[in-house]
Amino acid sequence: MKSTRKGLRNDDLYKDTYGRLNCAECEKTLATENAPDEVYNVRRCPDCEREFRELP
């Protein structure tokens, strides 16, 4: 699982005009899941199920 920053640098993710993170492969907005035991949030693409972690 990559971080969202690495995903943006590697062109796996992009931000739309409103600043939302989108998957570059399927062009869908990432959903956010709060992991209660972890420091980071998990961002998941609803179509291709790729996961990225987002540090606060």
C-alpha distances in whole Angstrom, upper triangle without the diagonal:
4,7,9,12,10,10,13,15,13,15,12,13,17,19,22,25,25,22,19,16,16,14,16,16,18,19,18,17,14,15,14,14,15,14,17,17,14,14,12,12,9,10,10,12,15,16,14,11,8,6,6,7,10,13,16
4,7,8,6,7,10,11,10,12,10,11,14,16,20,23,23,19,17,14,15,13,14,15,17,18,18,17,14,15,15,15,16,16,19,18,15,15,12,12,10,10,11,13,17,17,15,13,9,7,5,6,9,11,15
4,5,5,6,9,10,11,12,11,10,13,15,18,21,20,17,15,12,14,13,15,16,18,18,17,16,13,14,13,14,15,15,18,17,14,13,10,10,9,9,11,13,17,19,17,15,11,9,5,5,6,8,11
4,5,5,6,9,10,10,9,8,10,11,14,17,17,13,12,9,10,10,12,15,16,15,15,13,11,12,12,14,15,16,19,19,16,14,11,10,9,8,10,12,16,17,16,14,11,9,6,6,6,8,11
4,5,5,6,9,10,10,9,10,11,15,17,17,14,13,11,13,13,14,16,18,17,17,16,14,16,15,17,18,19,22,22,18,16,13,13,13,12,14,15,19,20,19,18,15,13,9,9,8,9,12
4,5,5,6,8,8,9,11,13,17,20,20,16,16,13,14,13,13,15,18,17,18,17,15,17,17,19,20,20,23,23,19,18,15,15,14,13,15,16,19,20,18,17,13,12,9,10,10,12,15
4,5,5,6,5,5,8,11,14,18,18,15,13,10,10,9,9,12,14,14,14,14,12,15,15,17,19,20,23,23,20,19,15,15,13,11,12,12,16,17,15,14,11,10,8,10,10,13,16
4,6,5,6,5,6,8,12,15,15,12,12,9,10,10,9,12,15,13,15,14,13,16,16,19,20,22,25,25,22,20,17,16,15,13,14,14,18,18,17,17,14,13,10,12,12,14,16
4,6,8,8,9,11,15,17,19,15,15,13,13,13,12,15,17,16,18,17,16,20,20,22,23,24,27,27,24,22,19,19,18,16,17,17,21,21,19,19,16,15,13,14,14,15,18
4,6,8,10,13,16,19,20,17,17,14,13,12,10,12,16,15,17,17,16,20,20,22,24,25,28,28,25,23,20,20,18,16,17,16,20,20,17,18,14,14,12,15,15,17,20
4,5,7,10,13,16,18,15,15,11,10,9,7,9,13,12,14,15,15,18,19,22,24,25,29,29,26,25,21,20,18,16,16,15,18,17,16,17,14,14,13,15,16,18,21
4,7,11,13,17,18,15,14,10,9,6,5,7,10,10,12,12,12,15,17,19,21,22,26,26,23,23,19,18,15,13,12,11,15,14,12,13,10,11,10,13,14,17,20
4,7,10,13,14,12,10,7,6,5,5,8,10,9,10,10,9,13,14,17,20,21,25,25,22,21,18,16,14,11,11,10,14,14,13,13,11,11,10,12,12,16,18
4,7,10,11,9,8,6,5,7,6,10,11,9,10,10,10,14,16,19,21,23,26,28,25,23,20,18,16,13,14,12,15,16,15,16,14,14,13,15,14,17,18
4,7,8,5,5,5,6,9,9,13,13,10,11,9,10,14,15,18,20,23,26,28,25,23,19,17,17,13,15,14,16,17,18,18,16,16,14,16,14,17,17
4,5,5,6,7,7,10,11,14,13,10,10,9,11,14,16,20,22,25,28,30,27,26,22,20,19,16,16,15,17,18,19,19,18,18,17,19,17,20,20
4,6,8,10,11,14,14,18,17,13,14,12,15,17,19,23,25,28,30,32,30,28,25,22,22,19,20,18,20,21,22,23,22,22,20,22,20,22,22
4,6,9,11,15,16,19,18,14,14,11,13,15,16,20,22,25,28,30,27,26,22,20,20,17,18,18,19,21,22,23,22,21,19,20,18,20,19
4,7,9,13,14,18,17,14,13,10,12,14,14,18,20,23,25,27,24,22,19,17,17,14,16,16,18,20,21,21,19,18,16,17,15,16,16
4,6,10,12,15,14,11,10,7,8,10,11,15,17,20,23,25,22,21,18,15,15,11,13,12,14,16,17,17,16,15,14,15,13,16,16
4,7,9,12,12,9,9,6,6,9,10,14,16,19,22,23,21,20,16,13,12,9,10,10,12,14,15,14,13,12,11,12,11,14,15
4,6,9,8,6,5,4,6,9,12,15,18,20,24,25,23,22,18,16,14,10,10,8,10,11,12,12,11,12,11,14,13,17,18
4,5,6,5,6,6,7,10,13,16,19,21,24,25,23,23,19,16,14,10,9,7,9,9,9,10,8,10,10,13,14,18,20
4,6,5,8,10,10,14,17,19,22,24,28,29,26,25,22,20,17,14,13,10,13,12,11,13,11,13,13,16,17,20,22
4,6,8,11,12,15,18,20,23,25,28,29,27,27,23,21,18,15,13,10,12,10,8,11,10,13,14,17,19,22,25
4,6,9,10,13,17,19,23,24,28,29,27,27,24,21,18,15,12,8,9,7,7,10,10,13,15,18,20,23,25
4,7,9,13,16,19,22,24,28,30,27,27,23,20,18,14,12,9,10,9,10,13,12,14,15,18,19,22,24
4,6,9,13,16,19,21,25,27,25,25,21,18,16,12,10,7,7,7,9,11,11,13,14,17,17,21,22
4,7,10,13,16,19,22,24,22,22,18,15,13,10,9,7,8,10,11,12,12,12,12,15,14,18,19
4,7,10,13,15,19,21,19,19,15,12,9,6,5,5,7,9,10,10,9,9,9,11,11,15,16
4,7,10,13,16,18,17,17,14,10,8,5,5,6,7,10,12,10,11,10,10,11,11,15,16
4,7,10,13,15,14,14,11,7,6,5,7,9,10,14,15,12,12,10,10,9,9,12,13
4,6,9,12,11,12,9,6,5,6,8,11,12,15,16,13,13,10,10,10,10,12,13
4,6,9,8,9,8,5,6,9,11,15,15,19,19,16,16,13,12,10,10,11,11
4,6,5,8,7,6,7,10,12,16,17,20,20,16,16,13,12,10,11,12,12
4,6,8,9,9,11,14,16,20,21,24,24,20,20,17,16,13,14,14,14
4,7,9,10,12,15,17,21,22,25,25,21,21,17,16,14,14,14,14
4,6,8,9,13,16,19,21,24,23,20,18,15,13,10,11,10,11
4,7,10,13,16,20,22,25,24,21,19,16,13,10,9,7,8
4,7,10,13,16,19,22,21,18,16,12,10,6,6,5,6
4,6,10,13,15,19,18,15,14,10,8,6,5,7,8
4,6,10,12,15,15,11,10,7,6,5,6,9,11
4,7,10,12,12,10,8,6,5,6,7,10,12
4,6,9,9,6,6,5,6,9,10,14,16
4,6,6,5,6,7,9,12,13,17,19
4,6,6,8,10,12,15,16,20,22
4,6,8,11,14,17,19,23,25
4,6,9,12,16,18,22,24
4,6,10,13,16,19,22
4,7,10,13,17,20
4,7,10,13,16
4,7,10,13
4,7,10
4,6
4
